[in-house]
Amino acid sequence: MSESILDFKLIKRWCLVFAAFWAAGFLFKAYYTFFIFGIFFWLYIEKKFHYQLYLLIIWIFIERFFQGIRYLDPTDTINIYGTSGMLLFLLFINMNNFSKIYFTKGYSIFLVSLGIIILSLIISFLIYGYNPLRIIGLLVCQLLFVLIIIYPKRDNFVKDLINLIISIALFQIPVALMQYLNIIQRSYLLEGNTIREAFADDAASGTFGSGASPDLSLFLTFFSFIFLLIFIRVEKIIFLLLGLFLLSQYFMADSKTPLFISGLVLVFIFFKEGNVFYDFIKMLNFKRVLIISSFLILGWISINYFYNKMYEYRNMNQTKEMVSSSVKNVFLNVKSWGKIQGFAQVTKLHRSKEGALSILFGLGPHEYTEELMYRVNRTLDRRLTRGGFANNFINNDSSLIWYYAEIGIIGLLGLILLHISMIRMFFSMDNKSEFFLTVSKIIGPFLLGLIIFAFIHPALAIDDLTLLTIWVLAALKLKLNLDEKMQSIELLKM
């Protein structure tokens, strides 16, 4: 059944299409957004509506790369809101399809939680007056989820999108390798008012943009787990090779935290699906022992790579000892933990603005919040034990702290409920496809791992591309089931 959805010829074609659009960015540079818009509206005129959606997804996975290397100005209005504009346009022209959709468990929670976040963002918008299109930018995962479900039925629609996203994942490895070897320009990182090119340990971010190597690691690990679990079931060597190929990015980047989270996810999967682990043990032979050993070697190399790069590029000696010392000091004085201090400082920041309103609804997703958060982080970094900043578990940077600053307690609650509703909808419908059966084994443990990652690391944005991918796959499973139900209803009417 996996072959019915995974089409390797189609994956090759999508890889070429994605490569062509990526290469076009180097040609058009500052005018690349206008080039994409031109194709987008030409497809509309030609009534190739499904290709508009494919183009939107390709654009979402490419735009951050060209913003990262400054071909596209990341502060320019059209570059900030281009994705939101195309997404709103596609939602508008497909509004009539809302009434045709039958939703199952979790949809009411989805609507309520989405409404909570939108209300929270509107209130913070009324207080601070940032551009309202940023609301769409934050909710791109959920709005794309809705768009895919309501999109008109078309043969091979689900198959096309799944193979497109897999091709995007595979394409990241050669891009990351070229970045690591400095064959193509590396992304620039913004640190306060200073812009610098990424060091080698941060360079391998694929098309995900500035400082996104940890995010890319999680994205590739997600698909690697899918391929490796399919391999366990069907024993086709191609799935093993694809899984290991995607994991090769760990050799090029400082991704010790994603590697730790990936290990946790594997433990969660084995506990959740004991038969998978049992089947794997039963199938053990020299080759599979070699695979397990490669995971252990991968972890050892990745961690040592980070510390070597800290010494080589940042002129820091004894980094391991510094990090170890910072961990001990935190356990001796928990109140000094960077995560606790971070939440405390953001609460003080809220109180200095609009008090309870700011705590409940946040400061909003705009540059003002980013500037204030940068000051908070730098202030806390100076208070940390020497070496603490080099340990993501110890330092004060956390995605959850950023969420708390941007959308407040109410918005954070709505965000959690949104993901709960997505999981409920995903598991409420059955599908016998090997691909979706495998995704169903991974999606719950992986989301739990992402929550832990969001607490430890600042890289998981609300519109994170790994989260977006999970929402897209959930939408495609629902789309497949809804189309089957609609077909059954039509047959009964005949």
Secondary structure, DSSP 4 states (H G I P E B T S, - for coil): -HHHH--HHHHHHHHHHHHHHHHHHHHHGGGHHHHHHHHHHHHHHTT-HHHHHHHHHHHHHHHHHHHHTTSS-TTSHHHHHHHHHHHHHHHHHTGGGGGGPPP-TTHHHHHHHHHHHHHHHHHHHHHH---THHHHHHTHHHHHHHHHHHSPP-TTHHHHHHHHHHHHHHHHHHHHHHHHTTSSPPPEEEETTEEEEPPHHHH--TTS-TT-HHHHHHHHHHHHHHHHHHHHHH--HHHHHHHHHHHGGGGTS--HHHHHHHHHHHHHHHHH-HHHHHHHHHT--HHHHHHHHHHHHHHHHHHHHHHHHHHHHH---SHHHHHHHHHHHHHH-GGG-HHHHHHHHHHHHHHHHTTHHHHHH-S-SSHHHHHHHHHHHHHHHHHSPTTGGG-TTTSS--HHHHHHHHHHHHHHHHHHHHHHHHHHHHHHS----HHHHHHHHHHHHHHHHHHHHHHH-TT--TT-HHHHHHHHHHHHHHHHHHHHHHHHHHHHH-
